Amino acid sequence: MHLKRVIVAAILLPVFYLYIMHLPPRFFLILMLGISSLAITEFYSMYQVRGIVKYSCLFLGIFVLSTSYFSQELLFNTIAISVILITSMRLFFKKDPLSSLQDISPPLLGLLYIPALLTFQIQIRELGPEWIIFLYALVWVSDSFAYYAGKGFGKRKLYTAVSPHKTVAGAVGSVAGGVLCSLLLSYAFIPLLTASSAIIIGIIMGVTTIIGDLVESMFKRDAGVKDSGLIIPGHGGILDKIDGVLFSGPVLYFLLSATGIAHSP
């Protein structure tokens, strides 16, 4: 399993880097549309969302992300329309009002949890492709540090009810990996980041990565599944790979906005 993870990462990471750094922004939108559709399909499979509701929500996810790319001003309107459509489908397709909230929650949450959170990455890409590399590298390094620190030193459990294998040592490793990666990337190709800003962002993103991972673990435990899918050998599903970045994307955008970087000419 470990060797398979390394081989897959060694193949995918260079391809991802070249794709992000050398192709125009519209290709990033296409990538986000594909990732979102696969991840939301995995989420709906976990909660047995099927039929017209599933396919309607897949379309709405594409609609939300595309709106984010072409017109940020209309994004809230698109999300509001999506909520209206999903709740209306439950009203007309199933006359019995009992369990209506239970029926509506998974499709609606899937839309807000995956495509809506991915819209922040569309905004980050507008700042430059290097920021997308920064985001994914930081999250994946944090995740790797958490894995190896937990495996090598983890004794005290972090949150057993949600994820029995995650440890306090793993959480510390995640933060350490976030700080280290943030500092290295700031020196390598993001001169806008000072050392102090890089450290602060690394700490916050390391913590956020853990929270994003735990949230997906919470959903999987609730749904009674080990992995969201099996599409990536040795790594699980798409949702398993982007759980940390779903939360870290908005947080990074907020941090860049707070520091003024997101508004720099």
Backbone as CSV, one residue per row, in Angstrom:
resi,resn,N_x,N_y,N_z,CA_x,CA_y,CA_z,C_x,C_y,C_z
1,MET,0.830,-1.211,0.000,0.000,0.000,0.000,0.860,1.255,0.000
2,HIS,1.927,1.248,0.837,2.798,2.421,0.914,3.497,2.659,-0.415
3,LEU,4.026,1.595,-1.032,4.717,1.720,-2.314,3.762,2.229,-3.392
4,LYS,2.537,1.743,-3.359,1.545,2.175,-4.344,1.254,3.669,-4.203
5,ARG,1.159,4.146,-2.956,0.935,5.569,-2.702,2.070,6.404,-3.285
6,VAL,3.303,5.953,-3.068,4.478,6.700,-3.536,4.528,6.742,-5.054
7,ILE,4.252,5.604,-5.694,4.298,5.531,-7.159,3.244,6.452,-7.780
8,VAL,2.027,6.386,-7.258,0.952,7.222,-7.783,1.284,8.704,-7.601
9,ALA,1.792,9.065,-6.418,2.160,10.459,-6.154,3.281,10.921,-7.085
10,ALA,4.269,10.053,-7.322,5.403,10.400,-8.186,4.954,10.663,-9.621
11,ILE,3.873,10.024,-10.040,3.354,10.221,-11.395,2.451,11.455,-11.466
12,LEU,1.543,11.573,-10.499,0.521,12.619,-10.566,1.031,14.010,-10.229
13,LEU,1.954,14.123,-9.270,2.375,15.451,-8.819,3.062,16.271,-9.920
14,PRO,4.015,15.709,-10.684,4.598,16.499,-11.779,3.572,16.907,-12.840
15,VAL,2.643,15.978,-13.136,1.595,16.286,-14.116,0.727,17.434,-13.608
16,PHE,0.371,17.375,-12.338,-0.441,18.433,-11.724,0.292,19.771,-11.787
17,TYR,1.576,19.768,-11.458,2.367,21.006,-11.471,2.402,21.611,-12.876
18,LEU,2.700,20.809,-13.873,2.779,21.306,-15.241,1.421,21.805,-15.732
19,TYR,0.372,21.088,-15.366,-0.989,21.464,-15.774,-1.357,22.838,-15.209
20,ILE,-1.091,23.043,-13.926,-1.465,24.303,-13.271,-0.605,25.462,-13.758
21,MET,0.689,25.245,-13.865,1.622,26.340,-14.137,1.669,26.747,-15.609
22,HIS,1.316,25.852,-16.515,1.551,26.153,-17.928,0.287,26.218,-18.787
23,LEU,-0.860,26.019,-18.187,-2.105,26.112,-18.954,-2.921,27.315,-18.482
24,PRO,-3.733,27.910,-19.369,-4.546,29.078,-19.007,-5.579,28.752,-17.924
25,PRO,-6.128,29.789,-17.279,-7.095,29.587,-16.179,-8.297,28.735,-16.552
26,ARG,-8.753,28.796,-17.804,-9.944,28.008,-18.172,-9.696,26.508,-18.005
27,PHE,-8.440,26.087,-18.147,-8.129,24.674,-17.946,-8.203,24.304,-16.464
28,PHE,-7.930,25.278,-15.603,-8.100,25.026,-14.170,-9.578,24.854,-13.837
29,LEU,-10.427,25.651,-14.483,-11.873,25.479,-14.300,-12.296,24.080,-14.722
30,ILE,-11.802,23.608,-15.863,-12.136,22.264,-16.334,-11.696,21.220,-15.316
31,LEU,-10.506,21.393,-14.757,-10.013,20.468,-13.730,-10.923,20.477,-12.510
32,MET,-11.313,21.671,-12.059,-12.185,21.782,-10.887,-13.554,21.146,-11.156
33,LEU,-14.051,21.316,-12.375,-15.346,20.708,-12.724,-15.261,19.190,-12.650
34,GLY,-14.160,18.627,-13.142,-13.987,17.179,-13.092,-13.830,16.672,-11.671
35,ILE,-12.976,17.336,-10.892,-12.757,16.931,-9.500,-14.047,17.048,-8.695
36,SER,-14.755,18.167,-8.879,-15.998,18.380,-8.146,-17.030,17.309,-8.475
37,SER,-17.179,16.991,-9.767,-18.181,16.001,-10.178,-17.870,14.620,-9.611
38,LEU,-16.585,14.239,-9.621,-16.198,12.939,-9.071,-16.391,12.913,-7.549
39,ALA,-15.971,13.989,-6.877,-16.065,14.029,-5.411,-17.517,14.045,-4.947
40,ILE,-18.355,14.818,-5.631,-19.753,14.893,-5.206,-20.475,13.583,-5.509
41,THR,-20.049,12.883,-6.576,-20.605,11.557,-6.861,-20.254,10.586,-5.738
42,GLU,-19.012,10.641,-5.250,-18.611,9.787,-4.122,-19.414,10.126,-2.869
43,PHE,-19.607,11.407,-2.624,-20.366,11.824,-1.441,-21.809,11.328,-1.530
44,TYR,-22.414,11.456,-2.698,-23.791,11.002,-2.872,-23.900,9.477,-2.794
45,SER,-22.863,8.770,-3.231,-22.864,7.309,-3.091,-22.831,6.910,-1.627
46,MET,-22.068,7.653,-0.818,-22.004,7.378,0.610,-23.374,7.513,1.263
47,TYR,-24.154,8.496,0.797,-25.452,8.766,1.415,-26.634,8.331,0.542
48,GLN,-26.336,7.527,-0.486,-27.372,6.901,-1.319,-28.316,7.921,-1.953
49,VAL,-27.726,9.007,-2.449,-28.495,9.978,-3.238,-28.463,9.493,-4.684
50,ARG,-29.644,9.223,-5.248,-29.686,8.600,-6.568,-30.658,9.334,-7.496
51,GLY,-30.704,8.827,-8.721,-31.708,9.260,-9.675,-31.600,10.713,-10.083
52,ILE,-32.758,11.322,-10.335,-32.804,12.672,-10.869,-32.226,13.697,-9.900
53,VAL,-32.359,13.438,-8.598,-31.803,14.364,-7.610,-30.280,14.392,-7.722
54,LYS,-29.667,13.225,-7.827,-28.212,13.139,-7.968,-27.728,13.880,-9.200
55,TYR,-28.343,13.610,-10.354,-27.874,14.208,-11.603,-28.195,15.700,-11.670
56,SER,-29.285,16.095,-11.057,-29.608,17.526,-10.990,-28.570,18.267,-10.152
57,CYS,-28.156,17.655,-9.048,-27.164,18.293,-8.186,-25.780,18.315,-8.836
58,LEU,-25.457,17.279,-9.610,-24.203,17.306,-10.371,-24.195,18.478,-11.347
59,PHE,-25.313,18.693,-12.017,-25.425,19.832,-12.922,-25.314,21.149,-12.154
60,LEU,-25.979,21.226,-11.006,-25.925,22.456,-10.210,-24.501,22.733,-9.717
61,GLY,-23.755,21.661,-9.406,-22.365,21.846,-9.005,-21.545,22.458,-10.127
62,ILE,-21.755,21.990,-11.353,-21.084,22.571,-12.518,-21.517,24.027,-12.703
63,PHE,-22.791,24.270,-12.499,-23.358,25.622,-12.622,-22.710,26.578,-11.617
64,VAL,-22.579,26.134,-10.377,-21.992,26.976,-9.324,-20.533,27.315,-9.628
65,LEU,-19.739,26.293,-9.980,-18.322,26.529,-10.270,-18.135,27.394,-11.511
66,SER,-18.929,27.167,-12.526,-18.817,27.954,-13.755,-19.188,29.416,-13.498
67,THR,-20.209,29.632,-12.697,-20.591,30.996,-12.342,-19.464,31.697,-11.598
68,SER,-18.795,30.965,-10.697,-17.668,31.534,-9.959,-16.571,31.992,-10.905
69,TYR,-16.354,31.247,-11.979,-15.303,31.593,-12.948,-15.699,32.798,-13.807
70,PHE,-16.945,32.832,-14.263,-17.355,33.865,-15.212,-17.904,35.127,-14.544
71,SER,-18.492,34.981,-13.345,-19.091,36.153,-12.694,-19.244,35.927,-11.198
72,GLN,-18.288,36.441,-10.429,-18.356,36.314,-8.970,-19.604,36.992,-8.404
73,GLU,-20.063,38.049,-9.069,-21.221,38.795,-8.566,-22.492,37.946,-8.540
74,LEU,-22.557,36.960,-9.429,-23.767,36.134,-9.523,-23.669,34.835,-8.720
75,LEU,-22.530,34.631,-8.023,-22.329,33.352,-7.340,-23.364,33.106,-6.247
76,PHE,-23.622,34.114,-5.418,-24.603,33.929,-4.341,-25.978,33.621,-4.919
77,ASN,-26.330,34.307,-6.001,-27.620,34.048,-6.643,-27.719,32.610,-7.140
78,THR,-26.617,32.106,-7.695,-26.594,30.732,-8.195,-26.792,29.733,-7.063
79,ILE,-26.130,29.964,-5.936,-26.284,29.071,-4.787,-27.720,29.132,-4.258
80,ALA,-28.284,30.346,-4.204,-29.661,30.500,-3.729,-30.638,29.756,-4.644
81,ILE,-30.439,29.871,-5.952,-31.289,29.151,-6.912,-31.153,27.638,-6.719
82,SER,-29.934,27.181,-6.453,-29.700,25.756,-6.233,-30.469,25.249,-5.017
83,VAL,-30.462,26.026,-3.946,-31.211,25.649,-2.738,-32.701,25.556,-3.043
84,ILE,-33.214,26.530,-3.778,-34.639,26.533,-4.147,-34.987,25.297,-4.974
85,LEU,-34.146,24.968,-5.933,-34.427,23.824,-6.813,-34.381,22.499,-6.058
86,ILE,-33.385,22.338,-5.187,-33.259,21.075,-4.452,-34.437,20.865,-3.510
87,THR,-34.819,21.905,-2.790,-35.955,21.777,-1.868,-37.260,21.594,-2.634
88,SER,-37.392,22.230,-3.793,-38.606,22.093,-4.601,-38.727,20.677,-5.166
89,MET,-37.600,20.075,-5.537,-37.643,18.698,-6.031,-38.179,17.758,-4.969
90,ARG,-37.755,17.964,-3.727,-38.271,17.115,-2.633,-39.769,17.343,-2.448
91,LEU,-40.210,18.583,-2.604,-41.626,18.908,-2.431,-42.504,18.200,-3.459
92,PHE,-42.072,18.174,-4.716,-42.931,17.670,-5.790,-42.700,16.198,-6.127
93,PHE,-41.495,15.677,-5.850,-41.222,14.288,-6.220,-41.640,13.294,-5.144
94,LYS,-41.852,13.778,-3.940,-42.245,12.887,-2.848,-43.260,13.629,-1.988
95,LYS,-44.511,13.208,-2.050,-45.577,13.979,-1.417,-45.569,13.885,0.102
96,ASP,-45.087,12.768,0.640,-45.084,12.584,2.086,-44.055,13.541,2.712
97,PRO,-44.480,14.466,3.588,-43.546,15.429,4.175,-42.628,14.837,5.242
98,LEU,-42.939,13.637,5.723,-42.104,13.025,6.743,-40.704,12.752,6.205
99,SER,-39.698,13.007,7.016,-38.279,12.831,6.695,-37.805,13.745,5.572
100,SER,-38.526,14.838,5.323,-38.140,15.735,4.226,-36.775,16.382,4.485
101,LEU,-36.520,16.792,5.716,-35.216,17.388,6.026,-34.102,16.356,5.864
102,GLN,-34.369,15.145,6.272,-33.394,14.065,6.124,-33.120,13.780,4.642
103,ASP,-34.134,13.881,3.797,-33.966,13.639,2.367,-33.206,14.777,1.685
104,ILE,-33.463,16.002,2.129,-32.871,17.173,1.491,-31.413,17.377,1.911
105,SER,-31.079,17.022,3.151,-29.769,17.366,3.712,-28.579,16.846,2.902
106,PRO,-28.506,15.535,2.541,-27.322,15.068,1.808,-27.101,15.746,0.448
107,PRO,-28.141,15.862,-0.410,-27.882,16.532,-1.686,-27.509,18.002,-1.534
108,LEU,-28.143,18.681,-0.603,-27.845,20.099,-0.406,-26.467,20.292,0.223
109,LEU,-26.163,19.491,1.229,-24.859,19.604,1.873,-23.738,19.247,0.898
110,GLY,-23.959,18.214,0.078,-22.945,17.849,-0.907,-22.615,19.001,-1.828
111,LEU,-23.627,19.743,-2.227,-23.429,20.891,-3.114,-22.647,22.008,-2.416
112,LEU,-22.958,22.261,-1.156,-22.271,23.318,-0.410,-20.877,22.894,0.042
113,TYR,-20.743,21.623,0.360,-19.479,21.095,0.889,-18.397,20.982,-0.183
114,ILE,-18.798,20.653,-1.421,-17.771,20.401,-2.447,-17.701,21.534,-3.479
115,PRO,-18.637,21.666,-4.426,-18.461,22.730,-5.426,-18.444,24.138,-4.848
116,ALA,-19.293,24.415,-3.854,-19.320,25.775,-3.296,-17.982,26.130,-2.633
117,LEU,-17.378,25.178,-1.912,-16.078,25.452,-1.292,-14.967,25.510,-2.335
118,LEU,-15.096,24.764,-3.420,-14.084,24.792,-4.474,-14.067,26.122,-5.224
119,THR,-15.150,26.903,-5.135,-15.167,28.197,-5.825,-14.058,29.115,-5.323
120,PHE,-13.630,28.939,-4.075,-12.549,29.779,-3.556,-11.238,29.512,-4.289
121,GLN,-11.072,28.302,-4.795,-9.861,28.006,-5.551,-9.878,28.695,-6.915
122,ILE,-11.066,28.900,-7.472,-11.175,29.685,-8.701,-10.674,31.099,-8.443
123,GLN,-11.033,31.659,-7.282,-10.588,33.008,-6.933,-9.084,33.044,-6.674
124,ILE,-8.579,32.012,-6.019,-7.138,31.950,-5.751,-6.356,31.847,-7.053
125,ARG,-6.862,31.079,-8.012,-6.170,30.930,-9.307,-6.034,32.273,-10.016
126,GLU,-6.975,33.178,-9.796,-6.905,34.500,-10.416,-5.716,35.307,-9.903
127,LEU,-5.209,34.955,-8.726,-4.037,35.644,-8.171,-2.747,35.152,-8.812
128,GLY,-2.814,34.011,-9.477,-1.633,33.429,-10.095,-1.584,31.931,-9.858
129,PRO,-1.077,31.166,-10.826,-1.039,29.709,-10.677,-0.162,29.245,-9.516
130,GLU,0.829,30.076,-9.148,1.714,29.669,-8.053,0.974,29.521,-6.738
131,TRP,-0.147,30.266,-6.580,-0.903,30.164,-5.336,-1.666,28.846,-5.233
132,ILE,-2.065,28.294,-6.374,-2.699,26.973,-6.369,-1.678,25.912,-5.999
133,ILE,-0.482,26.010,-6.561,0.596,25.087,-6.190,0.891,25.214,-4.703
134,PHE,0.932,26.443,-4.223,1.173,26.691,-2.797,0.107,26.004,-1.949
135,LEU,-1.157,26.171,-2.322,-2.265,25.594,-1.562,-2.173,24.075,-1.508
136,TYR,-2.060,23.446,-2.660,-2.070,21.981,-2.701,-0.804,21.389,-2.097
137,ALA,0.342,22.018,-2.367,1.589,21.509,-1.799,1.543,21.577,-0.280
138,LEU,1.040,22.686,0.245,0.999,22.848,1.698,0.075,21.811,2.336
139,VAL,-1.090,21.614,1.747,-2.044,20.648,2.296,-1.494,19.228,2.205
140,TRP,-0.929,18.879,1.066,-0.424,17.512,0.893,0.811,17.244,1.747
141,VAL,1.680,18.245,1.897,2.834,18.071,2.785,2.365,17.939,4.231
142,SER,1.413,18.769,4.637,0.850,18.663,5.988,0.261,17.279,6.221
143,ASP,-0.464,16.792,5.228,-1.085,15.477,5.330,-0.028,14.371,5.430
144,SER,1.042,14.492,4.649,2.117,13.482,4.676,2.857,13.505,6.005
145,PHE,3.160,14.705,6.503,3.825,14.820,7.796,2.948,14.236,8.904
146,ALA,1.637,14.483,8.808,0.710,13.944,9.804,0.721,12.418,9.770
147,TYR,0.745,11.854,8.565,0.722,10.399,8.396,1.970,9.761,9.013
148,TYR,3.142,10.295,8.656,4.382,9.671,9.117,4.675,9.973,10.591
149,ALA,4.307,11.158,11.064,4.487,11.468,12.480,3.573,10.597,13.331
150,GLY,2.334,10.425,12.867,1.394,9.581,13.593,1.815,8.126,13.604
151,LYS,2.339,7.671,12.461,2.765,6.283,12.362,4.005,6.014,13.208
152,GLY,4.898,6.988,13.265,6.158,6.779,13.982,6.110,7.105,15.460
153,PHE,5.301,8.103,15.829,5.319,8.577,17.214,3.941,8.611,17.873
154,GLY,2.912,8.318,17.100,1.558,8.477,17.622,1.162,7.445,18.654
155,LYS,0.837,7.903,19.823,0.317,7.043,20.892,-1.017,7.581,21.415
156,ARG,-1.029,8.863,21.688,-2.250,9.480,22.215,-3.199,9.804,21.057
157,LYS,-4.427,9.306,21.147,-5.412,9.504,20.097,-5.920,10.940,20.092
158,LEU,-6.236,11.413,18.882,-6.694,12.790,18.735,-8.207,12.916,18.891
159,TYR,-8.956,12.064,18.186,-10.419,12.161,18.193,-10.976,10.787,17.820
160,THR,-10.948,9.882,18.774,-11.244,8.477,18.527,-12.639,8.253,17.954
161,ALA,-13.623,9.007,18.414,-15.006,8.791,17.965,-15.162,9.030,16.471
162,VAL,-14.352,9.931,15.919,-14.445,10.276,14.498,-13.430,9.520,13.660
163,SER,-12.177,9.470,14.143,-11.111,8.807,13.383,-10.172,8.114,14.367
164,PRO,-10.333,6.808,14.567,-9.580,6.093,15.593,-8.075,6.018,15.335
165,HIS,-7.627,6.300,14.125,-6.199,6.165,13.818,-5.436,7.480,13.911
166,LYS,-6.131,8.605,13.982,-5.443,9.892,14.036,-4.958,10.160,15.462
167,THR,-3.747,10.730,15.544,-3.118,10.940,16.842,-2.714,12.397,17.024
168,VAL,-2.390,12.729,18.279,-1.897,14.077,18.588,-0.576,14.326,17.878
169,ALA,0.283,13.305,17.831,1.561,13.436,17.125,1.336,13.728,15.649
170,GLY,0.331,13.095,15.071,-0.004,13.360,13.684,-0.456,14.795,13.472
171,ALA,-1.233,15.320,14.421,-1.688,16.708,14.330,-0.516,17.677,14.411
172,VAL,0.415,17.395,15.318,1.619,18.230,15.426,2.421,18.155,14.132
173,GLY,2.515,16.959,13.559,3.216,16.786,12.300,2.576,17.582,11.178
174,SER,1.254,17.642,11.170,0.542,18.403,10.149,0.909,19.883,10.222
175,VAL,0.918,20.430,11.417,1.266,21.845,11.593,2.733,22.086,11.223
176,ALA,3.614,21.193,11.646,5.031,21.324,11.318,5.248,21.262,9.807
177,GLY,4.574,20.341,9.152,4.681,20.236,7.703,4.155,21.471,7.002
178,GLY,3.062,22.035,7.518,2.504,23.252,6.935,3.461,24.423,7.034
179,VAL,4.085,24.579,8.190,5.039,25.686,8.393,6.257,25.504,7.487
180,LEU,6.810,24.303,7.471,8.002,24.040,6.669,7.730,24.273,5.182
181,CYS,6.628,23.738,4.684,6.294,23.886,3.276,6.020,25.346,2.929
182,SER,5.308,26.047,3.798,5.010,27.458,3.561,6.283,28.291,3.475
183,LEU,7.226,28.040,4.360,8.504,28.776,4.333,9.299,28.464,3.076
184,LEU,9.379,27.194,2.723,10.154,26.806,1.542,9.568,27.406,0.264
185,LEU,8.253,27.345,0.130,7.626,27.869,-1.075,7.689,29.395,-1.137
186,SER,7.637,30.048,0.027,7.753,31.509,0.030,9.131,31.943,-0.457
187,TYR,10.161,31.215,-0.080,11.514,31.523,-0.555,11.683,31.138,-2.022
188,ALA,11.043,30.046,-2.438,11.269,29.507,-3.783,10.622,30.353,-4.874
189,PHE,9.321,30.650,-4.712,8.684,31.383,-5.819,7.493,32.240,-5.422
190,ILE,7.370,32.577,-4.142,6.332,33.530,-3.737,6.971,34.610,-2.860
191,PRO,7.699,35.551,-3.460,8.391,36.577,-2.678,7.464,37.538,-1.935
192,LEU,6.175,37.552,-2.321,5.226,38.421,-1.617,5.062,38.029,-0.151
193,LEU,5.342,36.769,0.163,5.165,36.280,1.530,6.422,36.538,2.357
194,THR,6.271,37.258,3.449,7.375,37.401,4.389,7.490,36.120,5.205
195,ALA,8.614,35.963,5.896,8.816,34.754,6.706,7.751,34.643,7.789
196,SER,7.428,35.768,8.438,6.432,35.730,9.515,5.054,35.379,8.973
197,SER,4.690,35.933,7.799,3.399,35.604,7.187,3.352,34.132,6.786
198,ALA,4.469,33.633,6.253,4.541,32.231,5.835,4.348,31.305,7.034
199,ILE,4.942,31.641,8.161,4.811,30.815,9.364,3.363,30.814,9.865
200,ILE,2.762,32.001,9.913,1.380,32.102,10.386,0.439,31.323,9.469
201,ILE,0.602,31.516,8.159,-0.236,30.792,7.200,-0.009,29.288,7.328
202,GLY,1.248,28.875,7.498,1.557,27.452,7.633,0.892,26.834,8.848
203,ILE,0.906,27.542,9.973,0.268,27.035,11.191,-1.243,26.900,10.995
204,ILE,-1.863,27.975,10.495,-3.317,27.965,10.326,-3.745,26.907,9.321
205,MET,-2.998,26.812,8.219,-3.357,25.836,7.193,-3.114,24.407,7.671
206,GLY,-2.070,24.204,8.476,-1.830,22.876,9.034,-2.983,22.425,9.918
207,VAL,-3.497,23.343,10.735,-4.644,23.042,11.597,-5.902,22.815,10.759
208,THR,-6.096,23.674,9.748,-7.282,23.561,8.898,-7.300,22.241,8.136
209,THR,-6.127,21.791,7.708,-6.032,20.514,7.007,-6.510,19.369,7.893
210,ILE,-6.125,19.409,9.165,-6.580,18.384,10.109,-8.099,18.422,10.248
211,ILE,-8.647,19.620,10.396,-10.095,19.758,10.572,-10.835,19.246,9.335
212,GLY,-10.348,19.619,8.146,-10.978,19.144,6.917,-10.959,17.635,6.815
213,ASP,-9.840,17.037,7.212,-9.709,15.578,7.208,-10.694,14.947,8.191
214,LEU,-10.799,15.530,9.375,-11.700,14.996,10.391,-13.169,15.129,9.986
215,VAL,-13.505,16.213,9.309,-14.889,16.393,8.867,-15.278,15.296,7.883
216,GLU,-14.372,15.000,6.922,-14.694,13.923,5.987,-14.761,12.584,6.702
217,SER,-13.871,12.368,7.685,-13.923,11.134,8.479,-15.254,11.022,9.214
218,MET,-15.753,12.145,9.697,-17.053,12.169,10.374,-18.156,11.693,9.429
219,PHE,-18.126,12.203,8.193,-19.131,11.782,7.216,-18.994,10.298,6.891
220,LYS,-17.765,9.825,6.724,-17.561,8.414,6.383,-18.001,7.501,7.520
221,ARG,-17.708,7.888,8.752,-18.151,7.086,9.901,-19.677,7.054,9.972
222,ASP,-20.290,8.184,9.693,-21.746,8.248,9.704,-22.344,7.372,8.605
223,ALA,-21.695,7.365,7.428,-22.194,6.579,6.302,-21.764,5.120,6.370
224,GLY,-20.817,4.799,7.259,-20.370,3.420,7.417,-19.443,2.937,6.330
225,VAL,-18.591,3.839,5.808,-17.627,3.445,4.774,-16.214,3.794,5.235
226,LYS,-15.226,3.062,4.703,-13.822,3.301,5.062,-13.211,4.383,4.191
227,ASP,-13.446,4.307,2.878,-12.952,5.291,1.922,-14.126,5.828,1.122
228,SER,-13.975,7.063,0.626,-15.057,7.634,-0.183,-15.150,6.960,-1.537
229,GLY,-14.033,6.361,-1.995,-14.010,5.675,-3.283,-12.682,4.969,-3.465
230,LEU,-12.482,4.384,-4.651,-11.256,3.624,-4.930,-10.606,4.081,-6.227
231,ILE,-10.866,5.312,-6.642,-10.425,5.758,-7.955,-8.915,5.944,-8.045
232,ILE,-8.258,6.271,-6.902,-6.810,6.483,-6.900,-6.159,5.328,-6.147
233,PRO,-5.394,4.469,-6.817,-4.777,3.307,-6.146,-3.921,3.718,-4.948
234,GLY,-4.221,3.108,-3.791,-3.449,3.390,-2.587,-3.844,4.660,-1.866
235,HIS,-4.729,5.459,-2.468,-5.092,6.747,-1.874,-6.582,6.870,-1.575
236,GLY,-7.391,5.929,-2.041,-8.827,6.014,-1.817,-9.510,6.784,-2.928
237,GLY,-10.524,7.549,-2.563,-11.302,8.299,-3.542,-10.797,9.720,-3.715
238,ILE,-11.415,10.423,-4.665,-11.079,11.832,-4.894,-11.368,12.651,-3.640
239,LEU,-12.506,12.386,-3.012,-12.873,13.141,-1.810,-11.866,12.910,-0.684
240,ASP,-11.306,11.705,-0.618,-10.280,11.424,0.391,-9.034,12.289,0.175
241,LYS,-8.752,12.638,-1.086,-7.560,13.422,-1.395,-7.783,14.919,-1.272
242,ILE,-9.018,15.377,-1.373,-9.247,16.822,-1.343,-9.941,17.288,-0.067
243,ASP,-10.139,16.361,0.903,-10.870,16.756,2.110,-10.195,17.937,2.821
244,GLY,-8.864,17.887,2.924,-8.152,18.979,3.581,-8.182,20.261,2.783
245,VAL,-8.057,20.153,1.459,-8.002,21.348,0.615,-9.369,22.009,0.475
246,LEU,-10.454,21.261,0.684,-11.787,21.868,0.645,-11.917,22.967,1.696
247,PHE,-11.375,22.720,2.882,-11.425,23.721,3.950,-10.279,24.717,3.841
248,SER,-9.115,24.239,3.399,-7.935,25.107,3.363,-8.023,26.155,2.259
249,GLY,-8.731,25.850,1.164,-8.880,26.822,0.084,-9.539,28.112,0.552
250,PRO,-10.739,28.049,1.141,-11.350,29.273,1.652,-10.503,29.974,2.705
251,VAL,-9.872,29.188,3.594,-9.051,29.798,4.651,-7.863,30.540,4.044
252,LEU,-7.209,29.934,3.044,-6.088,30.616,2.394,-6.556,31.903,1.730
253,TYR,-7.695,31.850,1.059,-8.198,33.072,0.409,-8.490,34.158,1.443
254,PHE,-9.077,33.779,2.574,-9.347,34.760,3.626,-8.043,35.349,4.168
255,LEU,-7.024,34.502,4.339,-5.739,34.978,4.843,-5.065,35.919,3.855
256,LEU,-5.125,35.574,2.578,-4.533,36.445,1.563,-5.299,37.766,1.467
257,SER,-6.604,37.706,1.666,-7.399,38.931,1.668,-7.051,39.792,2.878
258,ALA,-6.885,39.153,4.042,-6.558,39.883,5.276,-5.205,40.563,5.194
259,THR,-4.259,39.934,4.505,-2.913,40.505,4.383,-2.811,41.480,3.206
260,GLY,-3.868,41.570,2.404,-3.848,42.474,1.264,-3.301,41.872,-0.011
261,ILE,-2.799,40.656,0.061,-2.207,40.019,-1.131,-3.267,39.776,-2.192
262,ALA,-4.462,39.383,-1.756,-5.526,39.075,-2.714,-5.996,40.326,-3.453
263,HIS,-5.644,41.520,-2.935,-6.091,42.755,-3.553,-4.939,43.538,-4.172
264,SER,-3.750,42.897,-4.203,-2.592,43.568,-4.796,-2.755,43.624,-6.316
265,PRO,-2.293,44.719,-6.953,-2.426,44.831,-8.396,-1.520,43.834,-9.106
